């Protein structure tokens, strides 16, 4: 028999590791291990505790749900605990699940519902009389965070229910807020363009925006919800889980997605027996890469609500459900080389070049290594044998090094302290994980910066593509943005694969871009953290480059939507002599440095908060919003005690009622026109 003291020590170590990973996953949304690695730890702990039941403690991860509420949000006590699920990794383990429930309810027949296990953030939505009154995160399963305002920004979550569930006294709906892979890739590109660190995966991208203080951040993310249950209803008309899902669909929840096959059939199906349920698991597993979202398994549930109640739950998981987990999409291969690329913000990004290996039907030859800290954490070296994982369509990443296969005398990878392209110093700011080339004229940075400068949402220079930029930089024709405006048709026509007509079109596009205005120019310059939205805020607030250049950091930080981090970055940019010289060169080239319609004089609505409701005759909603912003005000989507005015048009919604309830002044269209000087 094993030494009990060693078993106890092993159990404590496993509990410590699992609690740490629970905190990273549920609270910080920054997991450090794959689901497969976590499950391995959990299963090992479970086996040891089953063999030594006297060592089980109430606070063991096997006895409760992981995670804890995040500080800063009001806490919510769940009426019905949001429990974890027990896991199965094979058909035989699924059959054992049925054997257990048959022992609990002998002689009874079971039917099942098989649902795709969508990877996101679990939430509880509370409706009273059909109206959404509260949205909460899972938290530790019994206490979550109140994120109602944020969840109301998720477009597929109805604020009011229609149909059969509209008049229920109480209805609590459970679901998974997630992000489709297509939306995740768009978001990732946008964050990279703005010089921000992208999310590691769609799950983190979904979980993070649900919990910021500003609901507008949630609104800007392409979030969706996969509804998977009703935890509480008064009255309770449901006889089966599948029936409940159909009634949720009829009451306003979107159970399908545009361009997708009906999710009730593709992601959720009724199964007459356990073998049909196992077959459903296999079919979803085969189709997992075509689902469009991250899915790591199938949840099997007893369909009968009455049987669910009698089966009950443990303190950790319901007895009437089990998660069939897919095997991780992993393989081992060898790292041939670690390469460092340089982006337009100067970020040095390491990538592993691999011996090609096939995973889930795709040949993988490269894997991201993220940053220097990740290389150090993994202790990954050139020539190492590594375990890699590919989840869906995202770039594969390295899980761990197979140290047993490491060749003798291999050396740790030394992350460069100089740019591999131009040789300039690579600087890593305190508190950040990314090293950056300090040379703004670095050819690698310049090429990427020029492509961004000319992109459609920046200066919109049509025909300024990769091939043209490569030649302009390699031939030293363009060393900074302003050099673009000195190019003539003859010079452009000398470039390879650019005939005179194409050169003429490109020249016209370059010259035409001078008129784009301050907002687009600020975005085009590639100032760190200044994306389209921030650039528009700055342009509307200051109106001209001259005023913005002189703005102190403290003043910038006070602007709604900017904040300290962006303010510091903008102020730092304008303090650099090279950047100010570059702006002066653009000014001499004739590039417009003002924002149309923004005056340099006093702004009568500065600091005022507006909410718009109903239709206006003289303006579209966007036009009214633009007029408010130009005069220094801001527009929010919900009424609070901080709101200064609610502008009420024809057929106003509940916001008019909210204004009266809170005592917020309302303006009809005539009064609004008078206030903004348009009467």
C-alpha distance (Angstrom), angle and dihedral (degrees) to the residues before:
residue distance angle dihedral
X1 . . .
X2 3.80 . .
X3 3.78 118.3 .
X4 3.83 102.2 -92.8
X5 3.80 92.0 -144.4
X6 3.82 90.3 58.1
X7 3.81 91.0 47.5
X8 3.81 90.4 50.2
X9 3.81 90.8 49.1
X10 3.80 91.5 49.3
X11 3.81 91.6 49.3
X12 3.82 91.6 50.6
X13 3.81 91.5 48.9
X14 3.82 91.1 50.2
X15 3.80 91.0 48.5
X16 3.81 91.0 50.1
X17 3.81 91.9 50.7
X18 3.80 93.6 46.0
X19 3.82 92.6 48.6
X20 3.80 90.0 50.7
X21 3.80 92.2 49.8
X22 3.82 90.5 45.3
X23 3.80 89.2 54.9
X24 3.81 92.9 47.6
X25 3.82 92.1 47.3
X26 3.80 104.6 38.4
X27 3.79 101.8 30.4
X28 3.80 109.3 25.9
X29 3.84 96.5 26.7
X30 3.82 88.6 -137.6
X31 3.81 107.4 116.2
X32 3.79 116.0 -171.6
X33 3.81 98.3 -166.7
X34 3.79 134.4 46.8
X35 3.80 121.1 -104.5
X36 3.80 88.1 -108.1
X37 3.82 92.0 56.3
X38 3.82 91.4 46.8
X39 3.80 92.0 48.8
X40 3.81 90.0 50.9
X41 3.82 90.6 56.1
X42 3.79 92.2 45.5
X43 3.81 94.5 48.5
X44 3.80 91.2 48.6
X45 3.82 90.4 52.7
X46 3.79 91.1 46.5
X47 3.82 92.2 51.8
X48 3.80 92.8 49.2
X49 3.81 92.2 48.7
X50 3.81 92.1 48.2
X51 3.82 88.7 52.3
X52 3.84 91.3 46.5
X53 3.84 106.8 31.1
X54 3.81 90.8 167.7
X55 3.84 88.0 68.3
X56 3.83 94.0 57.2
X57 3.82 112.4 113.2
X58 3.84 128.0 -167.7
X59 3.81 91.8 -116.0
X60 3.81 95.2 52.7
X61 3.83 113.5 123.8
X62 3.81 88.0 -120.5
X63 3.82 89.3 62.1
X64 3.78 99.2 49.3
X65 3.80 144.6 26.5
X66 3.82 118.1 -89.3
X67 3.77 125.9 -117.0
X68 3.78 135.9 46.8
X69 3.78 134.7 -131.2
X70 3.80 116.9 -81.3
X71 3.79 115.1 -117.2
X72 3.79 115.4 -112.1
X73 3.82 100.4 47.9
X74 3.79 127.3 86.5
X75 3.77 110.3 -100.5
X76 3.80 122.7 -116.4
X77 3.79 124.8 -156.2
X78 3.82 108.7 -143.4
X79 3.80 111.6 -132.1
X80 3.81 88.1 -149.0
X81 3.83 114.9 30.5
X82 3.81 117.1 -112.4
X83 3.79 97.7 -130.4
X84 3.80 131.7 -168.9
X85 3.80 121.7 -113.0
X86 3.77 128.5 -113.1
X87 3.81 111.3 -119.7
X88 3.80 135.3 -129.7
X89 3.79 123.8 -168.7
X90 3.81 101.6 -173.7
X91 3.80 142.0 31.5
X92 3.81 89.5 -105.2
X93 3.80 91.2 56.6
X94 3.81 89.0 51.1
X95 3.80 89.3 52.1
X96 3.82 89.0 49.8
X97 3.82 87.8 54.1
X98 3.81 89.0 57.8
X99 3.80 90.8 46.0
X100 3.83 88.8 56.4
X101 3.80 95.3 51.4
X102 3.82 90.7 44.9
X103 3.78 88.9 55.1
X104 3.82 88.4 51.1
X105 3.83 93.4 47.7
X106 3.81 104.5 25.2
X107 3.78 119.5 -159.6
X108 3.82 95.1 15.4
X109 3.79 127.0 123.9
X110 3.80 119.9 -131.7
X111 3.78 132.5 -153.5
X112 3.82 121.3 -170.4
X113 3.76 144.4 -152.0
X114 3.82 117.0 -140.6
X115 3.83 114.1 -154.0
X116 3.77 129.4 -178.8
X117 3.81 109.9 -110.5
X118 3.80 99.3 -126.2
X119 3.81 113.6 -159.7
X120 3.80 112.2 -128.7
X121 3.81 141.5 91.1
X122 3.81 118.3 -46.6
X123 3.82 114.8 -130.5
X124 3.82 138.3 176.9
X125 3.83 118.9 -139.5
X126 3.80 116.8 -160.6
X127 3.83 118.2 -156.8
X128 3.81 125.2 -172.6
X129 3.79 118.0 -169.4
X130 3.80 86.9 -12.1
X131 3.83 95.1 -55.4
X132 3.80 123.4 116.8
X133 3.80 105.5 -119.7
X134 3.79 102.6 163.1
X135 3.77 142.0 14.9
X136 3.78 121.5 -168.9
X137 3.78 138.9 178.6
X138 3.78 122.1 -123.2
X139 3.81 94.9 -109.9
X140 3.80 109.2 167.9
X141 3.80 91.4 -17.8
X142 3.79 94.3 -98.1
X143 3.81 101.4 46.3
X144 3.79 122.1 36.8
X145 3.81 138.7 164.7
X146 3.80 125.3 -88.8
X147 3.82 104.7 -121.0
X148 3.82 97.4 157.5
X149 3.81 97.3 136.7
X150 3.80 91.6 49.3
X151 3.82 95.1 47.7
X152 3.81 89.8 49.8
X153 3.81 85.8 65.5
X154 3.83 91.6 62.4
X155 3.78 101.2 97.6
X156 3.79 97.2 -149.5
X157 3.83 91.6 57.6
X158 3.83 107.4 88.8
X159 3.81 117.0 -136.0
X160 3.80 90.0 -155.1
X161 3.79 128.6 27.2
X162 3.78 124.6 -133.5
X163 3.77 130.7 -167.1
X164 3.82 126.3 26.4
X165 3.82 97.6 -9.1
X166 3.81 99.4 44.7
X167 3.83 96.8 99.4
X168 3.79 100.2 41.3
X169 3.79 112.5 132.0
X170 3.81 90.5 -138.1
X171 3.78 131.4 4.6
X172 3.80 124.6 169.8
X173 3.79 115.3 -165.8
X174 3.78 123.2 -166.0
X175 3.78 123.5 -152.6
X176 3.78 147.9 148.0
X177 3.82 118.5 -107.5
X178 3.78 105.4 -146.9
X179 3.79 144.1 155.7
X180 3.79 127.0 -120.0
X181 3.81 111.9 -122.6
X182 3.79 91.6 -119.4
X183 3.81 90.6 56.3
X184 3.80 90.7 44.5
X185 3.81 91.9 55.4
X186 3.82 90.9 49.8
X187 3.80 90.7 49.3
X188 3.80 91.5 47.1
X189 3.82 91.8 53.2
X190 3.82 90.8 47.9
X191 3.82 93.5 51.3
X192 3.80 91.2 47.1
X193 3.83 89.8 50.7
X194 3.80 89.2 53.1
X195 3.80 92.3 50.1
X196 3.80 94.2 -111.5
X197 3.79 128.0 132.6
X198 3.82 108.6 -98.6
X199 3.79 121.3 -133.2
X200 3.80 115.1 -94.1
X201 3.82 95.1 -127.8
X202 3.82 142.8 -9.0
X203 3.82 92.5 -91.9
X204 3.81 92.4 58.9
X205 3.81 90.1 42.4
X206 3.81 89.5 55.9
X207 3.81 97.9 41.5
X208 3.81 96.7 47.0
X209 3.85 98.7 56.2
X210 3.83 93.0 47.7
X211 3.81 90.7 66.3
X212 3.83 109.3 43.2
X213 3.80 120.1 116.9
X214 3.82 91.6 -121.8
X215 3.84 112.2 66.7
X216 3.82 89.0 -158.4
X217 3.82 87.5 74.1
X218 3.81 88.4 58.6
X219 3.81 90.9 47.1
X220 3.81 90.9 54.6
X221 3.82 93.4 56.7
X222 3.84 122.9 85.1
X223 3.81 94.8 -120.9
X224 3.80 128.1 164.5
X225 3.80 135.4 177.5
X226 3.80 131.6 -128.6
X227 3.80 107.3 -157.0
X228 3.80 112.9 -147.1
X229 3.79 108.2 167.5
X230 3.78 155.9 -6.2
X231 3.81 110.8 -120.1
X232 3.79 99.0 -178.4
X233 3.81 136.4 11.0
X234 3.81 134.8 175.2
X235 3.00 108.6 -135.3
X236 3.80 98.8 19.8
X237 3.82 112.5 -146.7
X238 3.80 98.5 162.1
X239 3.78 121.2 114.0
X240 3.82 96.1 171.4
X241 3.78 139.7 25.3
X242 3.80 91.7 -125.3
X243 3.80 91.1 53.3
X244 3.81 89.9 51.2
X245 3.81 90.8 53.9
X246 3.81 91.9 51.5
X247 3.80 91.5 49.6
X248 3.81 91.0 50.3
X249 3.80 87.5 53.2
X250 3.81 91.4 50.6
X251 3.81 90.1 48.4
X252 3.80 96.9 56.3
X253 3.79 110.7 -76.7
X254 3.78 111.9 128.1
X255 3.79 104.1 -128.0
X256 3.79 92.4 176.7
X257 3.78 135.1 48.6
X258 3.79 129.2 -135.6
X259 3.78 109.1 -92.2
X260 3.81 91.8 13.8
X261 3.77 128.3 106.5
X262 3.81 112.0 -107.7
X263 3.80 105.2 -67.5
X264 3.82 92.1 -143.5
X265 3.80 86.8 66.7
X266 3.78 101.1 31.7
X267 3.80 100.5 40.0
X268 3.79 102.9 19.5
X269 3.79 128.9 38.1
X270 3.79 139.8 164.5
X271 3.81 116.2 -117.9
X272 3.80 124.1 -160.7
X273 3.81 95.4 -150.7
X274 3.79 142.1 -0.2
X275 3.81 94.0 -88.5
X276 3.80 90.7 55.9
X277 3.82 87.8 49.5
X278 3.81 91.2 52.0
X279 3.81 89.7 50.0
X280 3.82 89.5 51.2
X281 3.82 88.7 53.4
X282 3.81 90.5 52.9
X283 3.81 93.1 48.5
X284 3.80 93.6 50.6
X285 3.80 90.0 46.6
X286 3.82 90.8 53.9
X287 3.82 90.4 49.1
X288 3.82 97.8 41.2
X289 3.81 94.9 111.0
X290 3.82 90.6 51.6
X291 3.78 96.9 51.0
X292 3.80 93.9 87.6
X293 3.80 94.4 -131.4
X294 3.79 137.3 64.6
X295 3.80 110.8 -83.4
X296 3.79 122.4 172.6
X297 3.78 100.5 177.9
X298 3.80 149.2 -27.5
X299 3.81 125.7 -85.7
X300 3.80 113.9 -140.8
X301 3.81 115.4 -157.3
X302 3.77 132.9 -178.0
X303 3.82 102.2 -111.8
X304 3.81 98.2 -146.2
X305 3.83 111.8 87.6
X306 3.81 90.2 -159.0
X307 3.83 91.2 55.0
X308 3.82 90.2 46.2
X309 3.81 90.2 56.7
X310 3.79 93.5 49.8
X311 3.82 92.6 47.0
X312 3.80 91.0 51.4
X313 3.80 125.4 175.1
X314 3.76 143.7 -80.2
X315 3.81 119.1 -127.9
X316 3.82 87.1 -92.4
X317 3.82 109.4 35.3
X318 3.81 143.6 5.7
X319 3.81 113.6 -98.3
X320 3.82 91.4 -142.6
X321 3.83 97.0 62.5
X322 3.79 139.1 51.4
X323 3.81 134.7 -177.7
X324 3.79 115.5 -129.2
X325 3.81 101.8 -152.3
X326 3.79 120.7 -149.8
X327 3.79 118.2 -130.6
X328 3.79 110.0 -100.4
X329 3.79 115.7 -98.9
X330 3.76 95.3 -115.5
X331 3.80 141.4 141.8
X332 3.80 139.3 168.2
X333 3.78 124.0 -117.6
X334 3.82 141.0 149.0
X335 3.80 128.7 -92.3
X336 3.80 108.0 -127.1
X337 3.78 96.2 -178.1
X338 3.82 143.0 -12.1
X339 3.80 110.8 -132.5
X340 3.81 128.5 -167.0
X341 3.81 118.4 -146.7
X342 3.81 126.5 -169.3
X343 3.81 122.2 -138.6
X344 3.80 129.9 -159.3
X345 3.82 92.3 -91.3
X346 3.81 88.2 53.9
X347 3.82 93.0 -108.1
X348 3.81 113.3 158.4
X349 3.80 107.2 -141.0
X350 3.83 122.6 -172.2
X351 3.80 120.7 -143.3
X352 3.80 127.8 -177.6
X353 3.80 117.3 -132.1
X354 3.81 105.4 -146.9
X355 3.75 139.7 -162.1
X356 3.83 97.9 -102.6
X357 3.81 113.2 -96.7
X358 3.82 132.0 174.7
X359 3.81 120.4 -121.4
X360 3.80 121.9 174.8
X361 3.79 92.8 -19.5
X362 3.82 96.8 -47.7
X363 3.81 127.6 104.7
X364 3.80 109.5 -128.7
X365 3.81 119.6 -158.6
X366 3.82 102.0 154.8
X367 3.80 135.7 43.4
X368 3.78 131.1 -174.1
X369 3.81 119.8 -113.9
X370 3.85 93.9 -173.7
X371 3.83 101.0 -152.6
X372 3.80 147.0 -23.5
X373 3.82 93.1 -79.2
X374 3.80 91.1 56.7
X375 3.82 91.3 50.7
X376 3.80 89.9 50.5
X377 3.81 93.0 45.5
X378 3.80 92.2 52.2
X379 3.82 93.3 36.0
X380 3.79 86.3 -140.1
X381 3.81 118.2 178.4
X382 3.77 137.6 -177.8
X383 3.80 108.7 -87.9
X384 3.83 93.9 26.9
X385 3.78 123.2 136.9
X386 3.81 106.7 -126.2
X387 3.78 139.9 -174.9
X388 3.80 110.5 -126.6
X389 3.78 130.4 -170.8
X390 3.76 130.9 -154.6
X391 3.80 116.0 -163.8
X392 3.78 110.9 -169.6
X393 3.78 114.8 -52.8
X394 3.80 98.1 -28.7
X395 3.80 123.5 114.3
X396 3.82 110.2 -80.7
X397 3.78 117.8 -109.8
X398 3.78 134.4 -158.3
X399 3.80 115.3 -107.1
X400 3.80 100.3 -175.6
X401 3.78 146.8 -25.7
X402 3.81 118.8 -105.0
X403 3.80 92.7 -132.8
X404 3.82 92.7 -177.7
X405 3.80 88.1 69.3
X406 3.82 96.3 45.6
X407 3.80 113.1 127.8
X408 3.81 117.7 -120.8
X409 3.80 119.5 -95.4
X410 3.84 95.8 17.8
X411 3.81 112.2 153.8
X412 3.81 127.7 -136.0
X413 3.81 112.8 -102.2
X414 3.79 111.9 -98.5
X415 3.78 110.4 -144.5
X416 3.82 108.4 -138.5
X417 3.78 119.8 -108.3
X418 3.80 89.2 -161.2
X419 3.78 131.2 59.1
X420 3.83 109.1 -94.4
X421 3.82 90.4 -143.5
X422 3.82 106.5 45.5
X423 3.82 102.8 9.9
X424 3.81 94.8 -123.2
X425 3.81 120.2 143.4
X426 3.81 115.3 -78.6
X427 3.81 109.1 -139.8
X428 3.79 125.9 -160.9
X429 3.85 112.3 -161.5
X430 3.79 116.5 -136.5
X431 3.79 112.4 -90.0
X432 3.82 94.4 18.5
X433 3.79 130.4 104.3
X434 3.81 98.6 -149.4
X435 3.82 126.5 83.9
X436 3.81 115.2 -149.1
X437 3.80 135.4 -159.2
X438 3.81 108.1 -114.0
X439 3.82 95.1 -152.9
X440 3.82 109.0 96.9
X441 3.83 88.2 -168.8
X442 3.83 93.4 55.0
X443 3.84 107.3 136.9
X444 3.81 92.3 -131.6
X445 3.80 91.2 51.2
X446 3.78 92.2 41.6
X447 3.81 94.7 55.0
X448 3.79 93.2 49.5
X449 3.81 91.0 42.1
X450 3.80 92.4 52.4
X451 3.80 91.4 50.4
X452 3.79 89.3 51.4
X453 3.83 92.4 44.2
X454 3.79 90.8 55.4
X455 3.83 96.9 39.7
X456 3.80 120.3 124.2
X457 3.81 96.2 -104.1
X458 3.82 93.1 44.4
X459 3.85 120.1 43.7
X460 3.83 91.3 -24.7
X461 3.83 98.4 -137.6
X462 3.79 103.6 175.0
X463 3.83 116.9 -146.2
X464 3.85 93.3 22.4
X465 3.81 94.0 123.8
X466 3.80 137.5 153.2
X467 3.82 96.8 -82.1
X468 3.82 93.1 50.5
X469 3.82 94.2 45.3
X470 3.83 91.5 48.3
X471 3.81 90.9 56.5
X472 3.81 95.8 41.6
X473 3.81 91.4 55.1
X474 3.82 97.9 36.9
X475 3.82 90.8 51.3
X476 3.84 91.0 46.4
X477 3.81 90.7 -121.7
X478 3.81 91.1 128.7
X479 3.81 121.7 35.4
X480 3.80 97.2 157.7
X481 3.82 139.2 9.9
X482 3.82 95.7 -90.2
X483 3.83 91.2 58.5
X484 3.82 88.6 71.1
X485 3.80 89.9 69.2
X486 3.81 92.4 55.7
X487 3.81 94.1 58.1
X488 3.80 115.0 109.5
X489 3.80 129.4 -159.8
X490 3.82 92.9 -101.5
X491 3.82 92.7 54.9
X492 3.80 92.2 46.9
X493 3.83 92.6 46.7
X494 3.82 89.0 57.8
X495 3.80 90.0 65.0
X496 3.80 117.6 100.7
X497 3.82 116.3 -94.1
X498 3.82 91.9 9.1
X499 3.80 113.1 112.9
X500 3.81 121.9 -164.8
X501 3.82 93.7 -96.3
X502 3.81 91.7 51.5
X503 3.81 90.1 45.1
X504 3.82 89.6 52.0
X505 3.82 91.5 50.5
X506 3.80 91.4 48.6
X507 3.80 92.2 48.2
X508 3.82 90.7 51.6
X509 3.80 90.7 48.7
X510 3.81 91.4 50.9
X511 3.79 93.8 49.7
X512 3.81 91.9 43.2
X513 3.79 91.0 55.4
X514 3.82 90.0 68.6
X515 3.83 88.4 80.8
X516 3.82 98.1 56.4
X517 3.81 96.2 104.4
X518 3.78 137.3 -131.0
X519 3.81 99.4 -62.5
X520 3.79 95.3 56.4
X521 3.80 91.5 41.6
X522 3.81 92.3 54.2
X523 3.81 90.3 51.0
X524 3.82 90.6 46.0
X525 3.82 93.4 53.4
X526 3.80 89.8 67.5
X527 3.82 97.4 -131.0
X528 3.78 106.8 178.8
X529 3.83 114.0 -96.2
X530 3.83 90.9 6.7
X531 3.78 106.3 119.1
X532 3.81 126.7 161.9
X533 3.80 94.4 -75.6
X534 3.81 96.2 48.3
X535 3.82 91.1 43.7
X536 3.82 89.9 54.1
X537 3.83 91.5 49.4
X538 3.80 91.9 51.5
X539 3.81 92.9 45.1
X540 3.80 92.7 50.1
X541 3.80 92.8 45.3
X542 3.81 99.1 48.3
X543 3.79 103.7 21.8
X544 3.81 94.9 -157.1
X545 3.79 139.9 49.7
X546 3.83 90.1 -125.1
X547 3.81 92.6 60.6
X548 3.79 93.6 42.9
X549 3.83 93.5 49.8
X550 3.81 90.5 56.6
X551 3.82 96.4 45.5
X552 3.83 113.0 118.1
X553 3.79 118.8 -129.1
X554 3.82 92.7 -114.1
X555 3.81 91.1 56.1
X556 3.79 92.4 48.0
X557 3.81 91.3 51.3
X558 3.82 91.2 56.5
X559 3.82 93.2 60.4
X560 3.80 112.5 104.8
X561 3.81 108.9 -109.1
X562 3.82 95.2 21.4
X563 3.80 111.4 75.9
X564 3.84 131.4 171.4
X565 3.83 100.2 -60.2
X566 3.81 95.6 52.0
X567 3.81 91.6 39.7
X568 3.81 91.0 54.5
X569 3.81 91.4 48.9
X570 3.83 94.0 48.5
X571 3.81 93.6 45.7
X572 3.81 90.8 47.6
X573 3.81 90.7 50.7
X574 3.79 93.0 54.1
X575 3.82 92.4 45.4
X576 3.81 91.2 62.8
X577 3.84 110.9 96.0
X578 3.83 91.2 -148.3
X579 3.79 92.1 56.0
X580 3.80 93.2 47.5
X581 3.81 89.3 48.8
X582 3.81 90.1 51.1
X583 3.82 91.3 51.8
X584 3.80 90.0 48.9
X585 3.81 89.8 52.8
X586 3.81 90.1 51.8
X587 3.81 89.4 49.3
X588 3.83 90.5 52.3
X589 3.80 88.9 49.2
X590 3.81 88.6 59.3
X591 3.81 100.3 -105.2
X592 3.81 111.1 158.7
X593 3.80 111.6 -110.0
X594 3.82 99.2 -175.1
X595 3.80 135.2 78.7
X596 3.80 114.6 -123.9
X597 3.82 114.4 -112.6
X598 3.82 97.1 11.7
X599 3.79 114.3 119.2
X600 3.78 124.3 -150.4
X601 3.81 92.0 -139.8
X602 3.81 130.7 86.4
X603 3.81 118.0 -42.1
X604 3.81 108.1 -138.7
X605 3.82 95.9 -163.2
X606 3.81 96.6 47.3
X607 3.80 109.9 148.5
X608 3.82 94.8 4.1
X609 3.82 118.5 132.7
X610 3.82 119.8 -145.8
X611 3.79 135.1 -171.9
X612 3.83 120.4 -162.9
X613 3.81 122.6 -150.3
X614 3.80 131.5 170.6
X615 3.81 128.9 9.1
X616 3.83 124.0 -52.5
X617 3.81 121.0 -150.2
X618 3.79 98.8 -151.4
X619 3.82 99.2 42.5
X620 3.75 141.3 29.7
X621 3.81 114.8 -122.5
X622 3.83 90.4 -103.5
X623 3.82 92.6 49.2
X624 3.81 91.9 51.4
X625 3.79 90.7 48.3
X626 3.81 91.7 49.6
X627 3.83 91.9 51.1
X628 3.81 90.9 52.0
X629 3.80 93.1 48.1
X630 3.81 92.7 47.3
X631 3.79 89.8 57.0
X632 3.81 92.7 49.8
X633 3.80 101.3 -95.0
X634 3.77 128.6 118.4
X635 3.78 133.2 -140.1
X636 3.79 124.2 -137.8
X637 3.79 130.0 -175.0
X638 3.82 101.2 -129.5
X639 3.80 134.9 48.5
X640 3.81 119.7 -116.8
X641 3.79 137.4 156.9
X642 3.82 87.2 -89.8
X643 3.82 91.9 61.1
X644 3.84 112.5 108.7
X645 3.82 99.2 -166.7
X646 3.79 139.3 7.7
X647 3.82 111.3 -154.3
X648 3.82 106.9 -147.0
X649 3.80 120.5 -157.6
X650 3.80 132.6 168.8
X651 3.82 117.8 -41.5
X652 3.81 96.0 5.5
X653 3.77 119.9 -162.0
X654 3.78 131.5 -135.8
X655 3.82 91.2 -60.3
X656 3.82 88.8 79.7
X657 3.82 89.2 55.7
X658 3.82 90.2 46.4
X659 3.83 90.1 53.3
X660 3.82 92.4 52.5
X661 3.80 91.8 45.7
X662 3.83 92.3 51.1
X663 3.81 95.6 39.0
X664 3.83 94.2 -117.1
X665 3.85 114.8 158.3
X666 3.83 115.2 -108.3
X667 3.80 127.6 -150.7
X668 3.78 126.6 -157.3
X669 3.81 117.4 -147.2
X670 3.83 94.2 -90.5
X671 3.81 92.5 51.7
X672 3.81 90.7 45.7
X673 3.83 91.3 52.7
X674 3.78 90.2 50.1
X675 3.80 92.0 49.9
X676 3.81 93.4 52.6
X677 3.80 94.0 41.1
X678 3.80 97.1 -109.6
X679 3.83 98.5 112.2
